[in-house]
């Protein structure tokens, strides 16, 4: 990771978030950042000079100076304001560009890290919620940069520095009137904004809870309708959302208190300065033009201070969202490739499993002392009751998890020593719960192969007996299939998943109940297509229907996370568990 985007243990704190975000902006765009600072300083300088010229114009009017002498002042005054505005606009646009680019970089970094995290981490986190954190965190990065760099705030604060310095230079006793509101504003804003930030954090939690209830019901609409729970789901969501609004009113009350106190400070200080200036003018200490100058300067100092009312709260709120993105990026990848990880070629000899034990999070034992050899080019079938450990075994082969004990080797190389991308290039897994994208049929089938031709895609679809139903869809291979393939039947989704796997032509093909939703005729046809790949690819088939795996070179019987027997069909008929499965499916009696 680039040093500009590195995160330490303090990065989730408010100041830590600000530091990391700004460091990434300055290091990523050093020249543009310098250009922004230059524009901001020039703009602030011109805005400071503008009121001084106005003061000279006013004093010249009172002194009834010759009209000809005004033209240079008018021109200079107009140019100051014009070029000041142009520089201010340029600084704002520059900061907008930096903010969008850094936002994108953090978004992509978060998404890349999310995809590469190990499966056990994903098992413990809701994908929709994590996606929301990446999205909102990226948007919050933009807000943090643009609120401080851009949005005219930094220009205004540089202007304050110039104004106060210049006022102390020309009228030292009046400079304190401009400084006096600063600490009061900052203290009030700091303490109240802390309470608002805490309230906003709880509001975010309530919003997430409400959204989770909403999306959970919407995502299970068929179940809702099947049980006639439409009204219940509405009330369930309404209860969560009304709780959000109830607490929101309390937070808004804090905003009102903050606004009221700051407005009181502003009005009181401005009135006091005006009174002081009037008396000073009557005494002859300052001119009328200087009175207008001081009032002008004070108004210019109040402008950015007034923005602090919302700024600190927005920054804290968005810094919290950024910290959630940082938390995802800072998660360690326990299955990360080693520096010396190797690339592998197509399976040539065997996959060897030695003394493998595996335990899921929560100490749920799944596999016990598994020993098995899977020769290259053979078909291995895994059978047993649900929960026997077959799918877990397949996930270990794909290295979605690492065994607690024991080793799995691919042509003699430990899976831990193989680059994950290389291993996945040589293996394809078809899960029982098929996952498809809300994209075209063509994109779904060609997902594993870049730039696959139409002919190759159609050939894979034909092998999976999907070509005919694809042509019957509204746009054929260009038809969008909906979220998770909702526009297709279960069997159609499985056939697309099989086509996607066959198109990749993997060295190792793992099928986990991948024909469970198919009718017997289609299942038989697809099984025959896959059998034609025998000795061309290594097949590992998990199946409940024994009729589909009787041809296997070896059948492995799983029970309670253990391998009870390994052999061919006829040999295993002597095994009690296998024979019971066989008799139940073929309606045989003892």
N, C-alpha and C positions, 0 to 999 in steps of 0.2 A: 504494500500500500504506500502511496506517495506520502511523504512526511507531512505535507499540508493537510492530509485527511486522517492523520493518526489520532487516536483517542486514548486518553489515560483515565485513571480511576476518578478524577475530578471533573470529567467532561460532562457528567450528568447534572452538575450543579449549575445554577443560573450563570454565574460569571464564567464557569468553565465552558458552557455552551457558547456564550458570546465570544470567548477567546478562540475556540476552535473554528467557529464559523468565519470570523474575521481573518484568522490566520490562513485559512484555505482560500479566502478571496484575495488577500494581498499576495500570497505566494503563487497563486495560479495566474493572476493578472497584475504583476508588479508595475508594468509601464502604464497600463490603463488606470491603476489606482493612483499613481503619481499624477497622471493627467487630471483625474477627478479632483485630487487635493489642490492642484494648481487652479482649476476653475473655481473651486469653492472659495479659496483665499482671495482671488481677484474679485469675485462677486461680492464677498463680504466687505472688501476694501472700498469698492465703488458705492455700495449701499451706505457705508459709513460717511463717505464724502458727500453724498447727495444732500442730506439734511443740513450739512454745514454750508453748502452753496445756497440753500433756501434761506438760511439765517442771514447770509450776506445780502440776499435780494430784499428781504424784509427790512433790514436795517438801512439799506440804500433807499428804499421807498420812504421810510420815516424821515431820513435826512434830505429827501427831495433831490437826490443826485440826478445829474443829466441823464435823460432817457437813453442816450447813445451808449452809455456805459453798461446798460443792462443786458445788451445783446450777447456779449461774451458769457455773462453769467447764465442767461437762459440756455444758450447752446451747450455750455459745459454741464449744466444741471440735467438737461435732457439726455445728453450722451452718457452721463454717469448712470442714470436709471436704466437707459436702454441696454448698454453693454453689461450692466450688472444683471439685468434680467436674462440676457442671452447666455452669460456664463452660468447663471443659476440653472437655466433650462438645460444647458449642456452637461452640467454636473449631475442633474437629475436623470437625464437620459443615459449617461455613462453608468451611473449606479444601477439603473434598471437592467442594463445589459449584464453587468457583473452579477447582479442578484439572480437573474434567470439562469445564467451559465453555472453558477455554483449550486443553485437549486437542483439543476439537472444532474450535476456530478454526484451530489449526495443521494439523490433518488436512485440513480443507476448503481451506485456503490451499495446502497441498502438492499436493492433488489437482487444484485449479483450475490451478495453474502447470504441472503435468505435462501436462494435456490441451492447454494452449495452447503448449507448446514445439514448435518446428519439427520437421518429419518427419525431417530428417537426424540430429537428436539421438536420436529414438526408434529409428532404424536401428541406432544403436551401443549401445543399452541393452536388456537383457532386461526385458520388461514385467512379468513375474511377480516378478522381483527388485526392481524399482522399487516395485511395489505393496506388497511386503513391507516395504520401507524406510519407506514412508509410513505403513503400519499400525503397525509397531513403533515408529517415531519418534513418532507420535501418542500411543501408549500410554506411551512413555518420558517425554513431556512431563508426563503425569499423575503419573507416579512422582516426577519431580524436584520438582514443586510440593507434592505430598501428603507426601513424605518430609520436607521441610523446613518447610513451612507447617503441615501437619497431622500426623496420626499421633502427636500429643502431644510431638513432639521439640522444637519451638520453645518450647512451654510449659515443658518440662523445663529447657531452657537458660536461660530467663528466671528460673525458680525458682532455678537454681544461682547466678545473679548476686545475687538477693535474699538467698539463704542465706549466701553468702560475705561480702557487705556487712554483714549483720546480725551474723554471727559476729565479724567484726573489730571491730564496734561494742561488743558486750557482753563478748567474750573474745578480745582481740587475739592473744594468744600461741597460741590454738588455731586461728585462721583459716588459718595456714600449713599445718596438717595437711589442710585441705580443698583448698588450692591445689596442694600438692605433686604429686598424681597427674595433674593436668591436662596439663602439658607432656609428661610421659612417655607418657601415653595418646595424645596427639595425634601426637607424633613417631613412635611405634611404628606407629600406625594409618596415618599418612601414607605412610611408606616401604614398609611391607608391602602396603598397598592399591594403591600404584603398580605393584608387581610383579603383584598379582592382576589389576589392570585390564588390564595388557598381556597377561597370560595369557588373560583373558576376551575381549579383542579377537581373539586368535587362535582362541579357541573359537568366537566368532561366525562367523569366516571358515570354520572347519571345518564348522560347522552349516549355513551357506549352501551350501557345496560339497556336503554330504550331501543337503540338500533339493533342490538342483538335479539331482543324480543321480536322486533318487527321483521328482520330478515329471516329469523328462525321460522316464524309462522308463514311468511311469504314463500320461503324455499320448500316448505312442506304442504303446499296448498292442496295437493291431492289427498293427503291424510286428513287435513282439516275438513275437507268436504265429505270424505268418507265417513267421518264420525259426527258430522253435523255440528262442528265446533266453530263456525264462522263468528258467531256472536261472542263466544268465549275469547277467541284470539283478539278481537277488537278491544274487549274490555281489559284483557291482560296487558295489551300495549298501552291503552289509555291510562291505566293505573301507573305504569312506569313513566309515561310522558308527563302526566299531571304532577308527579313528584319532581320532575325536572323543572317545571314552571314554578312550582311553589318555592323551590330553593333559589331559582333565578331572581325572584322578586327581592329576596334578601340581599343578593349581590348587587342588584340595581340600586338598592337603598344606600349602599356604600359609595357607589358612583355619585349619587346625588350629594352625599355629605362632602365628598372630596371636591366636587364642583363648587358647592356653596362656600366652603372655606377658602378655596383659591380665588374665587370671584371677590369675596370680601377683602382678602389681602390686596388684590389688584386695585379695587376701587379706593380703599383706604389710603394706600401708598400714593396713588395717582393724585388724589385730592390734596393730600398733604404736600406733595411736591409742587402742585400748582399754587397753593397758598404761599409756600416758601418763596417760589419764584416771583410772584406778584409783589410781595414785600421787598424782595431784593431789587426788583426793577424800579420800584418807587424810591428806594434808597440810592439808586444809581450804580448798584454793584454790577448789574448785568443789563444788557440791552433787551428790547422786546424780541428781536430776532433770536437772541440766546434763550429766551423763555420758550419760544416755539421749538428751538433746537432740542432743549432738554426734554420737553414733553414728547417730542418726536422720538428721541432716543429711548425714553422710558417705554413708550409704546412698542418700539422694536425689541426691547428686552423682554417685555411681557409676552410677545407673540410665541416664541419657542417655549417659554415657561408654561404657557397655557396648554401647549401640546403635551407637556409632561403628564397632565391629567390622565390622558389615555395611553401615553407612550409606555410608561413603566408597566402598566397592566398588560398591554398588548405584548410587550417584550417578554414578561414573565410567562404569560399564557403560551406564547409561541415557543419560548425556550423550553418549556415543559414538553411540548410536542416534539421538538428537535431532540430532546434527551431520550424520548422513547425510540426514535430512529437510531440514535447512537447506541442505545442498549441492544438493539438487534445486531448492529454492525460489530459491537464488542463481544458478542457471543462467540465462544471458541468452537471451532469445527473439530470435533474429536476424531473424525475420520479423514482429516486433512492429509493430502499427499505428502509423503516425506520428500526431502530435497533430492534424494537419490532414487525416487520411484522410477520404475521402468515401464516401457511400452511393451505390449505383447502382440503376438500375431494370432491367427486363427488356431483354435485348439488342435493340437497334433497328437498328443498322447492320452492324457487323462486329467480329470479333476479328482483330487484325493482329499477325503475328509477324515481327519484323525482326532479321535477323543474329544469331539466338539461338545461343549456345554453352553447353553445360552439361557439367560434370565432377563425378562422384561423389567422395566422400571416398576418398582413396588414389590420386588422379589417374587415375581410370578415366573416360576420355572417353566421353560418351554421345551428345551431339548436336553437330553441326558446321554453323555458319552456316545455320540454318534460316530460310527466308523463306516465309511462307504467309498467305493471306487466307481467312478463313472468314466468308462473308456470313451475316447473320441469316436464320433460317428455312430454311437449306439443310441438306443431309445431306452430310457429309464422311466418307469412309472412309479409314482408314489401313491399308495392307497392306505386307507384307514378311516376311522371315525372322524367327525368334525372335532377340531381342537386337539388332534393327535400330534401336531407339530409340522405338518407337511408344508404349509405356506410359510411358516417361519424358516424352515430349512431353505426354501427357495429364495427368501429375502437375504439370507446369509450368503448364498451363492452370488447374488448380485452386489454384495457388500453394501447393502443398505444398513446393516448392522455388523458389528464384529463379535465373534464368539467370546464368551467370558473365559473359556479355556479351550485348548486345542487349536488346530490349524486347518486351513483350507488352502490347497495349492492348485494352481492352474499350470499344467505342464511343469510341475516342480517348483513354481514360484509362488510364494505366500501371497495371498490376496492383499495383505497389508503393504506389500512392497510394489504393488502395481498401481500405476496412475488410474484413478477412477474413470476418467474419460476413456482411456484405452480399454479398460475392462468392459465398460458399457458398450463400446463399439463392437465388442466380440460377443455380447450377450443381448438377448431381447426377451422381455418378460411380458406375458399377457395375463393381467390379473383377472380374477373372477368379477370384481366390480370394475367394469370398463370405464375408463376416463377419456372423454373426447372433448375437443375444444369447440367453442361457438364460432366455428369457421366453416369453410367449404369442405365438402367431402374430399375433394382433391387434396386440400391442405392437410387434412387429418391423416389420409393414407400416406402421403409423402413426408410426414413429420420427421421421420428418422433419416431421410436421404435428401441432401441439398440438390436442388435443380433436377429432380427426377422428371423424366419425360412422360408425356401423356400415355404413351404405349406401355411403358414399364408399370405405371400406376394401374392401368386397366388390366394388365396381365396378373398383377397381384390380386386385384379385386376378383378376377375370374377364378383364381385358385381358391379364394375364400368364399366363392359362390355369392358374391355381393354385386357383381356387375349388373345383373338383370334388375334388381330392385333400385339400384342407383339410377339407371336410365329412366325409371318410372317417376323419379322425383322431379319437381318443377323445372329445375335447371341442371339436371343430371349431376355431373361431377362438380359443378359450380354451385350446387345448392348449399345454403347455410343450414346447419343441423340443430342449432339452438344450444343453450347452455347444457353442457354435459351430454349433448346428443339427445335432448328431450323430444325432438321431433321424430325420432326413430324408435322402433320397438326394441326390446331388449336383445332379441336375436339379431336384428340389423346392426345394432351397436357392436355386438360381439364379432360379427363378420367384418366390420370395418377395422376393429382392433387386430383381428387375425391378418387381414390384408396389410395393415401397417407393419406388422411384424415380419410377414413373409417378404415384403418389398425390401426390407433391410438385409435379407439373406444372411442371418447371423450365424456365427460358428456354433453358438449354443442357444437353443430355443427353449424357453421355460413357459409352459402353459399351465396356468392355475385355474382349473375348472372353466376354461375359456370357451366351452361349447355347452354350458349348462342351460342356456336359454334357447337352444336350437331344437327344432323338431328332429325326430330320429332320422328322417331321410337326409336332411341337410347336414346333420352331424356326421352321418356315415360318409357323405360325399366329401366333406372337408377332411375327415380323418384319412380318407384314401389319398387326397391331395398331399397331406402332410406326410403320409407314409412314403410317398414318392421321393421325399427328401431324405429317407433313411440312408445312412452311410455318407451323406453329403453334409449333414449337420448333426450336432449332438442334441438330442431331444430329451427334455425332462418334463414329464406330463403328470400333473396332479389331477386325479379323476375319481369321482364316485361311481360313475358308470363303468363297470369292469369290461363291458363289451367293447369299449373304445381302446383298451390297452392290452388286450390279450396277446397281441403281436409283439409286445415289448421284449427287448433283449434281456431285461431284468426288471422284476417287480419288487419294490421295497415296501414292506408292511410296517406302518407306523402305529404305535399305540402309546398314549400317555407320554409323548415326547421321546420315546425310545424306538429303535429299530429292532423289531422282533424277528424278522426273517427277510431273506433276499433270495430270489430265484426266478425261474420261469413259471408260467401259469400252472402247468401240470405238476411241477415240483411243489408248489405252494398249496396245492389242494390238500396236502397233508397237514398244513398249519391250521389250527382251529379258528383263529380270527379271520384269516383269509377265506377259508371254506365257508364260514358263516356269512360273510359278505357276498360270496359267490352264490350261495344257495338262496339268500334273500332276494337277490336281484333276478335270478333265473327261476324262481319259484320252485326250487327243488326241496324235497323232504328227505330227512335222514332215513 
